[in-house]
Amino acid sequence: MNWGEMRKRRRSSTHEKEDLLLKKSNYLEWDVEDVCSFLRMQGLETFEQLFRDEKLSGAALPYLAERDLAQLGVSTLGDRIKLINSIDVLWKSPIDAKVFNDPIHGHIEMHPLLVRIIDTPQFQRLRFIKQLGATYFVYPGASHNRFEHSIGVAHLAGELVKALSGRQPELRINHRDILCVQIAGLCHDLGHGPFSHMFDGKFIPQTRKGLKWKHEDASIAMFQHLISSNKLEGVLQSYGLVLPEDVEFIKEQIRGPATLIHGEGNPPKGSVWPYKGRPQEKGFLYEIVANKRTGIDVDKWDYLARDCHHLGIRNNFDFERFLKFARVCEVGKMNLICTRDKEVGDLYNMFHTRNSLHRRAYQHRVGNIVGCMITEAMVLADPHIQISGASGKQYRMSTSIDDMEAYTKLTDSIFEQILHSSEPELQEARHILNNVICRRLYKWIGQTQPAAETIIQQEEFDSLADQVVAAVPSTPVDIQLQAEDFIVNVVRMDYGMAEKDPINKFRFYCKNNPNWTIKIRKDQVSQLLPERFTEQLIQVYCKKTDERSVQAARKHFVQWCINRNFTKPRDGDVVAPELTPLKPDWNNSDSDSEDSNSRNVLPSYHHANSHRSKAKLFD
């Protein structure tokens, strides 16, 4: 046998040993010699004897940090980083990962620890909660659920944190960081109730008045319940997570930053770093799942792409470009996630897409009134529906948020439970839901807006229906309406940060110096961007559906708009042609003469064809 054949045999034998090692079901089952074989495979045979002397088996690998290696005698920083990076290979692509075929992200791999969390009753519950709530009653394609959205967010969270780790090894992102960020993305919506935001936005405020509660609060409680009830503490530890530090880090990401970062990214003066899960130098990890500083996070990326896909609306934001250009830069005393200066237009596209979805889908006038009707039915049914919680204690829908065992049982199925019930005390709630099914909805009256720079405050919301009733039209109506006949829905539209431009909070880097960050003003991007970033829409509905009541309600509404100096309803000239001329600025026009002439003859046309025009315009 010649020398070349001997080398081939030796190389073949080495590969066979490596393949045998990697085919072991779990690196946690490796003995000391298996670990030493792995070090040789990684070209780190220098440290074999050190690992052998310390009897470090595979079960110890997830817990090794840089400081541990220093204590073991790995003297140079370069060697410690090389060892940590090599060990990280074991969990970055686990052998027993599962593949999910997602319509948005394609084939995605999920770490086995994430799969263990997915395969619990608390997470599976999300299969039965619609992502867009009552919007499904308007858009037939909006049938997707919180389940697939949460998996998508976990995937994108992993993609972003891994991209940062590969691009900037000096950030020292380890496998624990990656897993914790992915788990936070997976579990951030565990606390949603029936019909998603309808539950915490409408139902709970009406049934638990004065309670400051958001679904994020329930997400944290449900995550803790998920771990304890499924006895996953040992599973978390087996994959290298440290309790309770890493669990606290996951909760902090779900809740979002407890203390907002001020100014240029520095903590408030005189304060200490407010988080327990990760130190300040890893503060950028808190910007991945729920970014309260700028609103640019993977949760938004997934729901924009997923909702657009199911609604049939074009998504103008490309999150894959952000992944390509994202890097962490030092800003003041903080490490923040930044992107290239040329991507600023795409970020404005992201917020524009969000705003467009709110206008076209999330705040759709029919979807909103269906949500109001379902809320009414649930409020009426609340005292009569019992849900069993811990130790057999009974809870209402509204109090189930106090017990996660009970809350786990509360999903969109409550709709069918009420609809198909036979209890006499649920008759009124059942009637409302039957009207929803048969499309006998409350009637749309109109939409208006406050004057520029005017905001209707929260404390005024409850009195708006009374104001509409009190706005008696100058031309008498023969129907007496009450405040309870009206629903006045005030919707705030913005770019996610009230009146502020969220891009002003974001930092960019340039190609010539990727470590130096800059701000980019709106006027440096385009002259066609919004001048203002928030406004209110006021949507008014009437519970009475007969034609005379609806027509009277529309006249009350137009008169109310005149009294409050609100914008002219789009159909004001049609529904109340005798009222709109009373407000001079409503009759000023910058349209061409042909449009003006058409509008001048509209009132007489309306009177001559009243029945036909009503049927056409208000179908």
C-alpha positions in Angstrom: 0.0 0.0 0.0 1.5 3.3 -1.0 1.5 6.5 1.1 -1.4 8.1 -0.8 -3.7 5.2 -0.2 -2.8 5.2 3.5 -3.7 8.9 3.8 -7.0 8.3 2.1 -7.8 5.5 4.5 -6.9 7.6 7.5 -9.0 10.5 6.2 -11.9 8.1 5.6 -11.6 6.6 9.0 -11.6 10.1 10.6 -14.7 11.2 8.6 -16.5 8.0 9.7 -15.7 8.8 13.4 -16.9 12.4 12.9 -20.1 11.2 11.2 -20.7 8.7 14.0 -20.3 11.4 16.6 -22.6 13.9 14.9 -25.3 11.2 14.4 -25.6 10.7 18.1 -29.2 11.8 18.9 -28.1 14.6 21.2 -24.7 16.2 22.1 -25.9 16.2 25.7 -25.3 12.4 25.6 -21.6 12.8 24.7 -19.1 11.5 27.1 -15.7 13.2 27.7 -14.0 11.4 24.8 -16.8 12.4 22.5 -16.3 16.0 23.4 -12.5 15.6 22.8 -13.3 14.1 19.4 -15.5 17.1 18.6 -12.7 19.5 19.6 -10.3 17.7 17.2 -12.9 18.0 14.4 -13.0 21.8 15.0 -9.2 22.0 15.0 -9.0 22.7 18.7 -7.0 19.6 19.8 -4.8 22.0 21.9 -7.6 22.0 24.5 -8.4 18.3 24.6 -6.4 17.6 27.8 -7.9 20.6 29.6 -11.5 19.3 28.9 -10.4 15.7 29.8 -8.9 16.8 33.1 -12.0 18.7 34.0 -14.2 15.8 32.8 -16.4 18.0 30.7 -19.1 15.9 29.0 -21.6 17.1 26.5 -24.1 18.0 29.2 -21.7 20.7 30.4 -21.2 22.4 27.0 -24.4 24.6 27.0 -23.3 26.2 30.3 -19.8 27.2 29.2 -19.3 30.9 29.0 -16.2 32.9 28.3 -15.6 33.6 32.0 -15.8 29.8 32.7 -13.1 29.1 30.1 -10.9 31.8 31.6 -11.2 30.1 35.0 -10.3 26.7 33.4 -7.1 28.2 32.1 -7.8 29.3 28.5 -5.7 32.4 28.9 -6.1 34.3 25.7 -9.4 36.1 24.6 -8.9 34.8 21.1 -8.9 31.2 22.2 -11.9 31.6 24.4 -13.9 33.2 21.6 -12.8 30.4 19.2 -14.0 27.8 21.6 -17.3 29.5 22.3 -18.0 29.9 18.6 -17.2 26.3 17.9 -19.4 25.0 20.7 -22.2 27.3 19.4 -22.3 25.3 16.2 -24.0 22.4 18.1 -27.2 24.3 18.7 -27.3 26.7 15.8 -28.4 23.8 13.5 -29.6 21.1 15.8 -30.0 17.7 14.3 -33.5 17.1 15.6 -34.9 20.5 14.4 -38.3 20.4 12.8 -39.2 22.0 9.5 -42.4 24.1 9.1 -43.8 24.9 5.7 -45.0 28.5 6.1 -46.8 30.4 3.3 -44.9 33.6 4.1 -41.3 32.4 5.0 -41.2 29.1 3.2 -39.5 26.1 4.8 -38.3 27.2 8.2 -36.4 25.2 10.8 -37.5 25.3 14.4 -35.2 24.5 17.3 -36.4 21.4 19.3 -36.8 23.5 22.4 -39.2 25.8 20.5 -41.1 22.7 19.2 -41.5 21.5 22.8 -43.1 24.9 23.6 -45.3 24.7 20.5 -46.6 21.3 21.5 -48.3 22.5 24.7 -52.0 23.3 25.3 -51.2 26.9 26.1 -49.5 27.5 22.7 -51.9 25.3 20.7 -54.7 27.5 22.0 -53.5 30.2 19.5 -54.8 28.0 16.6 -58.3 29.1 17.7 -57.8 32.9 17.9 -58.1 34.9 14.7 -55.2 37.2 14.0 -57.5 39.9 12.7 -60.5 39.3 14.9 -63.7 40.6 13.3 -62.0 41.6 10.1 -62.6 38.0 9.0 -66.3 39.0 8.6 -65.2 41.5 5.9 -62.2 39.9 4.2 -62.9 36.2 3.6 -59.1 35.5 3.3 -58.3 36.8 6.8 -58.7 33.4 8.3 -55.2 33.1 9.7 -54.6 32.8 13.4 -52.2 33.9 16.1 -50.6 30.4 16.0 -48.8 30.8 12.6 -48.0 34.5 13.3 -46.2 33.5 16.4 -44.1 30.9 14.6 -43.3 33.5 12.0 -42.1 36.0 14.6 -39.9 33.3 16.2 -38.4 32.6 12.8 -37.7 36.2 12.0 -36.3 36.9 15.5 -33.8 34.0 15.0 -32.9 35.3 11.5 -32.1 38.8 12.8 -30.2 37.8 15.8 -28.2 35.2 13.8 -27.5 37.7 11.1 -26.1 40.2 13.7 -24.0 37.4 15.3 -22.5 36.3 12.0 -21.8 39.8 10.9 -20.4 41.1 14.2 -18.7 38.3 16.2 -17.5 41.0 18.6 -21.1 41.3 20.0 -20.5 37.9 21.6 -24.1 36.7 20.9 -24.3 33.2 22.3 -26.7 30.3 21.9 -28.6 31.4 25.0 -29.2 34.8 23.6 -30.5 33.3 20.3 -32.8 30.8 22.0 -34.2 33.5 24.4 -35.0 35.9 21.6 -36.7 33.1 19.5 -38.7 32.0 22.5 -39.8 35.6 23.2 -40.9 35.9 19.6 -42.8 32.6 19.8 -44.6 33.5 23.1 -45.2 37.2 22.7 -48.9 36.8 21.8 -49.8 34.0 24.3 -52.0 36.4 26.2 -54.4 37.3 23.4 -58.1 36.6 24.1 -61.0 35.9 21.8 -60.9 37.9 18.5 -57.4 39.3 19.5 -57.4 43.0 20.1 -61.2 43.1 20.5 -60.8 41.4 23.8 -58.3 43.7 25.5 -59.4 46.8 23.5 -63.2 46.6 24.0 -64.4 43.7 26.1 -62.1 44.0 29.2 -62.5 47.8 29.5 -66.3 47.4 29.6 -66.4 44.4 32.0 -63.4 45.3 34.3 -63.6 49.1 34.4 -60.5 50.8 35.8 -58.4 47.7 35.3 -55.1 48.6 33.5 -54.6 45.3 31.6 -53.0 44.5 28.3 -52.6 41.2 26.5 -48.8 41.4 27.1 -49.5 41.1 30.8 -51.4 37.8 30.1 -48.6 36.7 27.8 -46.1 36.8 30.6 -48.5 35.0 33.0 -49.4 32.4 30.3 -45.7 31.8 29.5 -44.9 31.1 33.2 -48.0 28.8 33.4 -46.8 27.1 30.2 -43.4 26.3 31.8 -44.7 25.2 35.2 -47.7 23.2 34.1 -45.7 21.3 31.4 -42.7 20.9 33.7 -40.4 22.4 31.2 -37.8 23.8 33.6 -35.6 20.8 33.1 -36.0 21.0 29.4 -34.9 24.6 29.3 -31.9 23.8 31.4 -31.0 20.8 29.2 -30.6 23.2 26.2 -28.4 25.5 28.2 -30.7 28.1 29.5 -30.0 29.5 32.9 -32.9 29.8 35.4 -34.3 32.3 36.4 -32.1 34.7 34.5 -33.0 33.6 31.0 -36.7 33.3 31.8 -36.7 36.9 33.1 -35.0 38.0 29.8 -37.7 36.3 27.8 -40.4 38.0 29.9 -38.7 41.4 29.5 -38.8 41.1 25.8 -42.5 40.1 25.7 -43.4 43.0 28.0 -41.2 45.4 26.0 -38.8 47.8 27.6 -40.1 48.7 31.0 -38.4 52.1 30.9 -38.2 53.8 27.6 -34.8 54.8 26.3 -34.4 58.6 26.3 -32.7 61.0 23.9 -29.8 59.5 21.9 -30.2 56.0 23.3 -28.8 56.7 26.8 -30.5 55.6 30.0 -32.1 58.4 32.0 -29.6 60.4 34.0 -29.0 59.0 37.4 -30.6 55.7 36.6 -29.2 52.2 36.4 -29.7 49.7 33.6 -33.3 48.7 34.2 -33.2 45.1 33.0 -32.2 41.9 34.8 -32.0 39.5 31.8 -29.1 41.0 29.9 -26.5 43.7 30.6 -26.4 47.1 28.9 -23.9 46.1 26.2 -26.5 43.6 24.9 -29.4 46.1 25.1 -29.9 45.8 21.3 -31.4 42.3 21.9 -34.5 44.1 23.4 -35.1 45.8 20.1 -35.8 42.6 18.1 -39.2 41.3 19.2 -40.9 44.4 20.7 -39.1 47.6 19.9 -40.7 50.4 21.9 -37.9 52.9 20.9 -38.7 52.9 17.1 -41.5 50.4 16.5 -39.2 48.6 14.0 -39.3 44.9 15.1 -39.9 41.4 13.7 -43.4 41.3 15.2 -44.4 44.1 12.8 -42.5 42.5 9.9 -44.4 39.2 10.1 -47.9 40.7 10.6 -47.4 43.1 7.7 -46.3 40.4 5.4 -48.8 37.8 6.7 -51.9 40.1 6.8 -51.2 41.6 3.4 -50.9 38.0 2.0 -54.3 37.0 3.4 -56.1 40.2 2.8 -54.9 40.5 -0.8 -53.2 43.8 -0.2 -49.7 44.6 -1.5 -46.9 44.8 1.0 -44.4 47.6 0.1 -41.9 46.7 2.8 -39.0 44.2 2.2 -37.8 42.9 5.6 -35.2 40.7 3.9 -33.3 43.9 2.9 -33.3 45.0 6.5 -31.8 41.6 7.5 -29.0 42.1 4.9 -28.0 45.6 6.2 -28.8 45.4 9.9 -25.8 45.9 12.3 -25.3 47.1 15.8 -23.7 50.5 16.4 -22.7 52.3 19.5 -24.9 55.4 20.1 -23.9 57.2 23.3 -23.7 54.4 25.9 -26.1 52.1 24.1 -25.7 49.5 21.4 -28.6 49.9 19.0 -29.7 48.1 15.8 -29.1 50.3 12.8 -29.3 50.0 9.0 -27.8 51.6 5.9 -28.8 55.2 5.1 -30.1 54.1 1.7 -32.8 52.0 3.4 -34.6 55.0 5.0 -37.2 55.0 2.2 -38.0 51.4 2.8 -38.7 52.1 6.5 -41.1 54.8 5.6 -42.7 52.2 3.3 -43.1 50.0 6.3 -45.0 52.6 8.3 -47.1 53.6 5.3 -48.1 49.9 4.7 -49.1 49.7 8.4 -51.2 52.9 8.0 -52.8 51.6 4.8 -53.7 48.3 6.5 -55.4 50.2 9.3 -57.4 52.3 6.9 -58.4 49.4 4.6 -58.7 46.5 6.9 -58.0 46.9 10.7 -60.4 49.9 11.0 -62.8 48.9 8.3 -66.2 50.3 9.1 -68.0 47.0 8.8 -65.3 45.1 10.7 -65.4 47.6 13.5 -69.2 47.4 13.9 -69.1 43.6 13.8 -66.5 43.8 16.6 -68.8 46.1 18.6 -71.7 43.7 18.2 -69.7 40.7 19.3 -68.4 42.7 22.2 -72.0 43.6 23.2 -72.9 39.9 23.1 -70.0 38.8 25.2 -70.7 41.5 27.8 -74.3 40.4 28.1 -73.2 36.7 28.3 -70.3 37.3 30.8 -72.3 36.8 34.0 -73.8 33.6 32.7 -70.7 31.7 31.4 -68.5 29.8 33.8 -65.0 28.6 33.0 -63.2 26.1 35.3 -59.8 27.2 36.5 -57.2 26.0 39.0 -58.6 23.8 41.8 -62.0 23.8 40.1 -62.7 27.4 40.9 -65.2 29.0 38.4 -64.4 32.2 36.5 -66.3 34.5 34.1 -64.8 35.4 30.7 -63.8 38.7 32.2 -62.1 37.2 35.3 -60.5 34.3 33.5 -57.5 36.6 32.9 -56.7 36.1 36.6 -56.2 32.4 36.3 -54.2 31.0 33.3 -55.8 27.5 33.6 -59.2 29.1 33.0 -57.8 31.6 30.4 -56.3 28.7 28.4 -59.9 27.5 27.6 -61.1 30.9 26.3 -60.8 31.2 22.5 -62.9 32.4 19.6 -65.0 29.3 20.2 -67.0 31.4 22.7 -68.8 32.8 19.7 -70.3 29.4 18.8 -70.8 28.6 22.5 -73.1 31.6 22.9 -74.7 31.3 19.4 -75.7 27.6 19.8 -76.7 27.9 23.5 -80.2 27.2 24.7 -80.0 28.9 28.1 -82.7 31.6 28.4 -80.3 34.1 30.1 -78.2 34.1 26.9 -81.1 34.9 24.6 -80.2 38.5 24.1 -76.6 37.8 23.4 -77.6 34.9 21.1 -79.9 37.3 19.2 -77.0 39.8 18.5 -74.7 37.1 17.3 -77.4 35.6 15.0 -77.8 39.1 13.5 -74.0 39.1 12.8 -74.3 35.8 11.1 -77.3 36.9 9.0 -75.6 40.3 8.3 -78.2 42.3 10.0 -75.7 44.8 11.3 -76.0 48.2 12.9 -76.2 50.9 10.3 -73.3 53.1 9.2 -74.1 56.8 9.7 -70.8 58.4 8.6 -67.3 59.4 9.3 -65.7 62.7 10.2 -62.5 64.1 11.7 -61.7 66.8 14.3 -60.1 70.0 12.9 -56.4 70.0 12.5 -54.4 70.0 15.8 -57.6 69.1 17.7 -57.7 65.9 19.7 -60.7 64.3 21.3 -59.5 63.2 24.7 -60.2 59.7 26.2 -62.3 61.2 29.0 -64.7 62.6 26.4 -65.4 59.4 24.6 -68.3 58.3 26.8 -70.2 61.6 26.2 -70.0 61.6 22.4 -73.2 59.7 21.8 -75.1 62.2 24.0 -73.6 65.0 22.0 -74.9 63.5 18.7 -78.4 63.2 20.2 -78.2 66.8 21.5 -77.3 68.1 18.0 -80.9 68.7 16.9 -80.9 69.5 13.2 -82.2 73.0 12.2 -84.8 71.2 10.0 -87.0 69.1 12.3 -86.9 65.3 12.2 -89.9 63.2 13.2 -88.0 60.5 15.1 -86.8 60.8 18.7 -83.4 59.1 19.2 -81.6 58.3 22.4 -77.9 58.2 23.2 -78.0 54.4 23.5 -79.1 54.2 19.8 -75.7 55.5 18.7 -72.2 54.0 18.7 -69.4 56.5 18.3 -66.0 54.9 17.6 -62.9 57.1 17.8 -59.9 55.7 16.0 -56.4 57.0 16.2 -54.4 56.6 13.1 -50.6 57.1 13.3 -47.2 55.7 12.4 -47.0 53.9 15.7 -45.6 56.7 17.9 -48.6 59.1 18.2 -47.7 62.5 16.7 -44.0 61.7 16.3 -42.1 60.5 13.2 -40.7 57.1 14.3 -37.8 57.5 11.8 -36.5 60.4 13.9 -35.7 57.8 16.6 -33.8 55.5 14.3 -30.1 55.6 13.5 -28.4 54.9 10.1 -24.8 54.2 9.1 -23.1 55.0 5.8 -21.1 52.7 3.6 -17.9 54.7 4.1 -18.0 54.4 7.9 -20.3 51.6 9.2 -19.5 52.4 12.8 -20.6 56.0 12.7 -24.3 56.6 13.0 -26.4 59.5 11.7 -30.0 60.7 11.8 -31.9 61.4 8.6 -34.5 64.1 8.6 -37.7 63.7 6.6 -36.9 66.5 4.2 -33.7 64.6 3.3 -35.8 61.7 2.1 -38.7 63.2 0.1 -41.0 66.2 -0.1 -44.0 63.9 -0.5 -43.8 62.3 3.0 -46.6 63.1 5.6 -46.5 66.5 7.3 -48.4 65.1 10.3 -48.1 61.6 11.7 -51.3 61.2 13.7 -55.0 61.9 13.2 -58.4 60.8 14.6 -61.2 59.3 12.7 -64.7 59.3 14.2 -67.0 56.6 13.0 -70.7 56.8 13.9 -73.3 53.9 13.7 -77.0 53.6 14.6 -78.4 50.5 16.3 -81.9 51.2 14.9 -82.0 49.9 11.4 -85.3 51.2 10.0 -85.0 53.7 7.3 -86.6 56.7 9.1 -84.4 56.3 12.2 -81.3 56.0 10.0 -82.1 59.1 8.0 -82.8 61.0 11.3 -79.5 59.8 12.7 -77.6 61.0 9.7 -79.1 64.5 10.1 -78.1 64.5 13.8 -74.6 63.4 12.8 -74.2 66.2 10.1 -75.5 68.8 12.6 -73.1 67.5 15.2 -70.2 67.9 12.7 -71.3 71.5 12.1 -71.5 72.2 15.9 -68.1 70.7 16.6 -66.4 72.2 13.5 -65.5 68.7 12.3 -64.7 67.9 8.7 -67.6 67.6 6.3 -68.9 64.0 5.9 -68.2 62.7 2.5 -71.9 62.1 1.8 -73.1 65.2 3.7 -74.5 66.9 0.6 -76.6 63.8 -0.1 -77.9 62.9 3.3 -78.5 66.4 4.6 -78.4 68.9 1.7 -80.4 71.4 3.7 -77.8 71.5 6.5 -74.5 71.6 4.8 -74.9 75.1 3.3 -75.2 76.5 6.8 -71.5 76.0 7.3 -69.7 78.4 4.9 -66.3 76.8 4.9 -67.9 73.4 3.8 -68.9 75.1 0.6 -65.5 76.5 -0.4 -64.1 74.5 -3.3 -60.8 74.3 -5.0 -62.2 71.8 -7.6 -62.7 72.7 -11.2 -65.9 74.4 -12.4 -67.4 71.2 -13.8 -67.2 69.5 -10.4 -68.6 72.6 -8.7 -71.6 72.8 -11.0 -72.3 69.1 -10.5 -72.3 69.6 -6.8 -74.6 72.6 -7.0 -77.4 70.5 -8.7 -76.9 67.5 -6.4 -79.5 68.6 -3.7 -82.3 68.8 -6.3 -81.3 65.6 -7.8 -81.4 64.0 -4.4 -85.0 65.2 -3.8 -86.2 64.1 -7.2 -84.6 60.6 -6.9 -84.5 60.2 -3.1 -85.5 56.5 -2.9 -83.2 55.4 -5.7 -80.2 57.4 -4.5 -80.5 56.1 -0.9 -80.5 52.5 -2.1 -77.5 53.1 -4.3 -75.4 55.1 -1.9 -76.1 53.2 1.4 -76.3 49.6 0.3 
